């Protein structure tokens, strides 16, 4: 007869596995992003703005699931480094719009190799279709989990 694992053991907790993986993920990105002058959270902001420039701070926060109190210091640092410009909306001065600068747009080309470099740091062979399928399946499972948690009040 198979013994049921103790549900209160740390190694049985999905939350801890996700927490540990998230911390490891951020550490893996650090050395790859350093030459670009970006931290991991700044990289996430840039990814969103490279997809769609001219967002409001609110739209960016919704996309990244971050509040303005967290975003404001990130955006100030990105602005100070010349990658992003913040401006008030002409229609509503309470709305802050975000525009990539020429340097911010140019950084995208330099960042193209980041996903591959990080996947290699994780030990994946990015030229192996199976490895890419595994990464995609993991991303999809985590996205589904996030949606499930949000749908159930979490």
C-alpha positions as CSV (number, residue, x, y, z in Angstrom):
1,X,0.0,0.0,0.0
2,X,1.3,3.4,-1.0
3,X,1.8,5.9,1.9
4,X,0.1,9.3,1.5
5,X,2.6,12.1,1.7
6,X,2.3,14.5,4.6
7,X,0.4,17.5,3.1
8,X,2.2,19.9,5.4
9,X,5.7,19.0,4.3
10,X,7.4,21.9,2.6
11,X,8.4,19.8,-0.4
12,X,4.8,18.9,-1.0
13,X,3.7,22.6,-1.4
14,X,3.1,23.8,-4.9
15,X,3.4,27.4,-3.6
16,X,6.9,26.8,-2.4
17,X,7.9,25.1,-5.7
18,X,6.6,28.2,-7.5
19,X,8.3,30.6,-5.1
20,X,11.7,28.8,-5.4
21,X,11.4,28.6,-9.2
22,X,10.5,32.3,-9.4
23,X,13.5,33.3,-7.3
24,X,15.8,31.0,-9.4
25,X,14.3,32.6,-12.6
26,X,15.1,36.1,-11.5
27,X,18.7,35.0,-10.6
28,X,19.1,33.4,-14.0
29,X,18.1,36.6,-15.8
30,X,20.4,38.8,-13.8
31,X,23.7,38.2,-15.6
32,X,22.0,38.1,-19.0
33,X,20.2,41.5,-18.4
34,X,23.2,43.2,-16.8
35,X,24.9,44.1,-20.1
36,X,21.6,45.7,-21.2
37,X,21.5,47.8,-18.0
38,X,18.2,46.3,-17.0
39,X,16.9,44.6,-13.9
40,X,14.4,41.7,-14.3
41,X,11.3,43.9,-13.4
42,X,12.6,46.6,-15.8
43,X,12.9,44.0,-18.5
44,X,9.3,43.0,-18.0
45,X,8.2,46.6,-18.4
46,X,10.3,46.9,-21.6
47,X,8.8,43.7,-23.0
48,X,5.3,45.1,-22.6
49,X,6.3,48.5,-24.1
50,X,8.1,46.8,-27.0
51,X,4.7,45.0,-27.7
52,X,2.7,48.2,-27.5
53,X,4.2,51.6,-27.0
54,X,2.2,54.5,-25.7
55,X,0.4,52.6,-22.9
56,X,-0.9,54.3,-19.7
57,X,0.7,53.4,-16.4
58,X,-2.6,51.8,-15.5
59,X,-2.6,49.6,-18.6
60,X,1.0,48.6,-18.0
61,X,0.1,47.7,-14.4
62,X,-2.8,45.6,-15.5
63,X,-0.6,43.8,-18.1
64,X,2.1,43.1,-15.4
65,X,-0.3,42.6,-12.5
66,X,1.6,45.4,-10.6
67,X,0.2,48.4,-8.8
68,X,1.4,52.0,-9.5
69,X,3.3,52.1,-6.2
70,X,5.5,49.3,-7.6
71,X,5.7,50.6,-11.1
72,X,6.5,54.2,-10.4
73,X,10.0,53.6,-9.1
74,X,10.7,51.2,-12.0
75,X,9.5,53.8,-14.5
76,X,11.5,56.6,-12.9
77,X,14.7,54.5,-13.2
78,X,13.9,53.6,-16.9
79,X,13.2,57.3,-17.6
80,X,16.5,58.3,-15.9
81,X,18.4,55.8,-18.0
82,X,16.8,57.4,-21.1
83,X,14.7,54.4,-22.2
84,X,11.2,55.6,-21.4
85,X,9.5,59.0,-21.4
86,X,6.5,59.7,-19.2
87,X,4.0,62.4,-20.1
88,X,0.6,63.5,-18.9
89,X,-2.4,62.9,-21.2
90,X,-3.7,66.0,-23.0
91,X,-7.3,64.7,-22.3
92,X,-6.8,63.9,-18.6
93,X,-3.8,65.1,-16.6
94,X,-4.3,62.3,-14.1
95,X,-3.4,59.8,-16.8
96,X,0.3,59.2,-17.4
97,X,1.4,57.8,-20.8
98,X,4.6,55.9,-21.4
99,X,6.6,56.3,-24.6
100,X,9.7,54.5,-25.6
101,X,12.6,56.7,-26.5
102,X,14.8,56.1,-29.5
103,X,17.2,54.3,-27.1
104,X,14.4,52.3,-25.6
105,X,13.3,51.1,-29.1
106,X,17.0,50.4,-30.0
107,X,17.4,48.3,-26.9
108,X,14.9,45.8,-28.3
109,X,17.4,44.6,-30.9
110,X,20.0,44.1,-28.3
111,X,17.6,42.1,-26.1
112,X,16.5,39.7,-28.9
113,X,18.9,37.0,-27.6
114,X,17.8,37.2,-24.0
115,X,15.1,34.4,-24.1
116,X,17.5,32.0,-25.7
117,X,20.4,32.9,-23.4
118,X,18.3,32.4,-20.3
119,X,16.9,29.0,-21.6
120,X,20.5,27.9,-22.0
121,X,21.2,29.0,-18.4
122,X,18.3,26.7,-17.4
123,X,20.0,23.8,-19.2
124,X,17.7,23.6,-22.2
125,X,19.0,23.1,-25.7
126,X,17.1,25.8,-27.6
127,X,17.7,23.9,-30.9
128,X,15.8,20.9,-29.6
129,X,12.1,21.0,-30.5
130,X,11.4,18.9,-27.5
131,X,13.0,21.4,-25.2
132,X,11.0,24.2,-26.7
133,X,7.8,22.2,-26.4
134,X,8.6,21.5,-22.7
135,X,9.1,25.3,-22.1
136,X,5.9,26.1,-23.9
137,X,3.9,23.4,-21.9
138,X,5.3,24.7,-18.6
139,X,4.4,28.3,-19.6
140,X,0.9,27.2,-20.5
141,X,0.4,25.3,-17.3
142,X,1.5,28.3,-15.2
143,X,-0.7,30.6,-17.2
144,X,-3.7,28.2,-16.7
145,X,-2.9,28.1,-12.9
146,X,-2.8,31.9,-12.7
147,X,-6.2,32.1,-14.5
148,X,-7.6,29.4,-12.2
149,X,-6.5,31.2,-9.1
150,X,-7.8,34.6,-10.3
151,X,-11.2,33.0,-11.3
152,X,-11.5,31.6,-7.8
153,X,-10.9,34.8,-5.9
154,X,-7.2,34.3,-5.3
